Amino acid sequence: VNTNGKGVCGARNTGLSRASGLWIIFADSDDLFYKKDLSGKMDEYLNTNYDQILFRYDSRLSENREPAGRHKYADFVFKRYSKTNPLSVLLNTGTVYMRFIKRSIIVNNKIQFRDGYRVAEDAIFVTEVTSKSETYTLDKTILYTVLDRDDSVTSRMDYVLFKNWVDA
């Protein structure tokens, strides 16, 4: 699939248009799933009535795989509010890569990543999906690792780097 020039939104929308399974799971190309845990959780939730399932993730430095801190805010929100306000956890973790989303929610509501947003397109997409999700659950299992790179806009909000990224 060639999505040259379409950016991350275009690539994700192309993937959504070609998906045919029951669940949608997103991953960035340089990040990692815990394969054994992912397979087990897919089996566990395959035929449930949930529209969305949120998991925890961790982060590692890409150059040496040492622990990083990108997951700490999401982990804080997950631990603090999972029992008292799970909807807040779904909305305030704002990333697509730590959740299973029932494909029918996306298709039936014509939800897509919005072109033209260079920042926080995940949060906008997640907000739309969550607003249409009637049933959801939080699972404390860590299924995903974000690899933190020095040149990543989301790991380091350096003004020059950010401006160059937005202007690209």
URMO-V163185 format. One record per backbone hydrogen bond with DSSP energy under -0.5 kcal/mol. CO is the residue of the C=O (numbers start at 1). NH is the residue of the N-H. E is the energy in kcal/mol with one decimal. If there is no record, write none. Layout:
CO:NH:E, CO:NH:E
This chain:
1:3:-0.7, 3:6:-2.4, 6:10:-1.5, 7:11:-2.4, 8:12:-2.5, 9:13:-2.7, 10:14:-2.3, 11:15:-2.2, 12:16:-2.5, 13:17:-2.4, 14:18:-1.2, 15:19:-1.1, 22:103:-2.5, 24:101:-2.3, 28:31:-1.7, 32:145:-3.4, 33:35:-1.2, 34:38:-3.0, 35:39:-2.6, 36:40:-2.1, 37:41:-2.6, 38:42:-2.4, 39:43:-2.1, 40:44:-2.2, 41:45:-2.3, 42:46:-1.2, 45:48:-1.8, 51:102:-2.9, 52:137:-1.5, 53:100:-2.6, 54:139:-3.2, 56:143:-1.9, 56:144:-0.7, 58:146:-2.8, 59:68:-2.3, 60:148:-3.8, 61:65:-2.5, 66:61:-3.1, 69:72:-1.6, 71:75:-2.6, 72:76:-2.4, 73:77:-2.6, 74:78:-2.7, 75:79:-2.7, 76:80:-2.7, 77:81:-2.5, 78:82:-1.6, 81:85:-2.9, 85:88:-0.8, 85:89:-1.3, 86:90:-2.1, 87:91:-2.1, 88:92:-2.8, 89:93:-0.9, 96:26:-0.7, 96:99:-1.0, 98:55:-3.5, 99:26:-0.5, 100:53:-2.5, 101:24:-2.9, 102:105:-1.3, 102:106:-1.0, 103:107:-2.7, 104:108:-2.7, 105:109:-1.0, 106:111:-2.4, 107:110:-1.3, 113:115:-0.6, 114:117:-1.2, 116:118:-0.7, 120:124:-1.9, 121:125:-2.2, 122:126:-3.1, 123:127:-2.2, 124:128:-2.0, 125:129:-2.7, 126:130:-2.9, 127:131:-2.1, 128:132:-0.9, 129:132:-0.9, 129:133:-0.8, 130:133:-0.6, 132:134:-0.5, 135:51:-2.7, 135:52:-1.1, 137:54:-2.3, 141:56:-2.1, 141:143:-0.7, 143:34:-2.5, 144:58:-2.3, 145:32:-2.4, 145:147:-0.5, 146:60:-2.5, 146:148:-0.7, 147:149:-0.5, 148:62:-2.6, 149:152:-1.5, 152:155:-0.6, 152:156:-1.4, 156:158:-1.8, 158:162:-3.1, 159:163:-3.0, 160:164:-2.5, 161:165:-2.2, 162:166:-2.7, 163:167:-2.5, 164:168:-1.0
